[in-house]
């Protein structure tokens, strides 16, 4: 990559882009990288988003945090992960991640729009597990969430949507194996 482009991306503007550039596009030494990460959490978008978090760990309103779109807990956590936020840098992130799992994940591993198995969808599950992982967060419940994803993708150990005798079944959003989606006319996920 051209050095002048890297220099431009590294210009201090308070956006945190310099940290992401150092992390993803350069061979910055660890000390310099950690200083940039700390600054990104103290100033700019990461600090701004965290300042809007309720001390209990949610944005906008209590609960699973899917709605309102783009400003609630789900969307704030996804954006924070994309900005390079880390639980190792700010304890509020751990609070938010724990709050999210407590309110959006079922005992069987489904991550859900409303906290119940019937509102699980692959895209939400994948996006949220990726966001939590990218922020260096781990909770043992996430193992069950990954198991649920594997089971529902292959169909192994998951009952059909019509079998109401078990919570380990397909629902209206997650309707079948191979990423079949109720929101996409029962076809595989439109997002790939």
ABEGO torsion letter per residue (X at the ends): XBAAAAAAAABBAGAGAAAAAAAAABABBAAAAAAAAAAAAABEAAAAAAAABBAAGBBGBBEAGAOBBGABAAAAAAAAAAAGBBAAABAAAAAAAAAAAAAABBAAGBBBAAGBAAABBAAAAAAAAAAAAAAGBBBAAAAAAAAAAAAAAAGBGBBBAABAABABBBBAABABBGGBBAAAGGBBBAAX
